[in-house]
Amino acid sequence: MLAVLLTILKVIGIIVLALISLLVFLLILVLFVPVRYRIKGYRKIGMESPVYVRIKVTWLIHIVRVLFAYPEAAYVKVKVLFFTVFNSSKMKEKESSAELPTDFEQESNDGHSTNTPDNNSADSNTASQTITAHEEAADSGTSAGTDTGMSTGTDPGIGPDSAESDSKTKKSWKTPFIAIRDKIKNIWYTILKIYDKIKDTVFNIRYYIDVIKSDEFKEAFSLCSRQLKRIFKSIRPRQAKVNLAVGMKDPRQTGQILELYSILYPLIGNNVFIMPDFDQELTDNRIEGDFYFKGRISVHVLLRAAWKVYRDKNIRKIIKLLKREGT
């Protein structure tokens, strides 16, 4: 019996160890196997689809693939091996097919309502007759009530006129000097409110300036800038090629674009090529060409940067200061 229990525990331990090793292996794959992307497209004037963009994202030797295309119905497709996990075009087709029965029901309801006009007119006539009968009865009742009220009145002097005269006598004690005093008080209160708001804004500005000038903010800013540079270096395209043909209605604008291109040439190098068009007969601006980008994104770089920013004491202190000021 003990041997059987030991063998069962041994099997359970082997299964648990296999599951843990599998999870660790998958975690290593997710962290260190990069996600690769390719972006290509063009813009050409005079074609049926002047703008075309295609994005392909792959992971783990193309086992997982994500495709996006525009303007080919602007679909997003996700595939794992040979199986399609998600397809936005099919989802749109299902939504459009699900909306069809409601349209048919509305048409049938409209047709049914148009086929029975006589019954509706008859109902409306009977309703109008009953309403007029009730109105006549109400008018006769109100007239009788008013007559009896006039005949049974006790004091003609007591009424709304006397109430209005009393209210006028109560308000007559207010002099123009008191009204002027109230206006001056209102103006003074508004001036005090504006002064308090200006004082608060000046205090907040000084507070934020002190926070920005502090050593903690400088160290936190340098840390965030370093991590952003590292992330950009990791996700930037490894290959880039852009070919553009640029022609503006005003040739001077084309020359200004070439001047900017010459300034940025040390940064972009041979990856971007611009062909100018100085044709003075252009009726509209001409910007067309093609582009191609290829790169990768490593998850461990993003997580490492996020962890460093999260664990930094200076960033925590700055966040607390800003929250304290906000509250």
Secondary structure, 3 states (H helix, E strand, C coil): CHHHHHHHHHHHHHHHHHHHHHHHHHHHHHHHCCEEEEEEEEECCCCCCCEEEEEEEEECCCCEEEEEEECCCCCEEEEECCEEEEEHHHHHHHHHHHHHHHHHHHHHHHHHHHHCHHHHHHHHHHHHHHHHHHHHHHHHHHHHHHHHHHHCCCCCCCCHHHHHHHHHHHHCCCCHHHHHHHHHHHHHHHHHHHHHHHHHHHHHHHHHHHHHHCHHHHHHHHHHHHHHHHHHHHHCCCEEEEEEEEECCCHHHHHHHHHHHHHHHHHHHHHEEEEECCCCCCCCCEEEEEEEEEEEECHHHHHHHHHHHHHCHHHHHHHHHHHHHHC
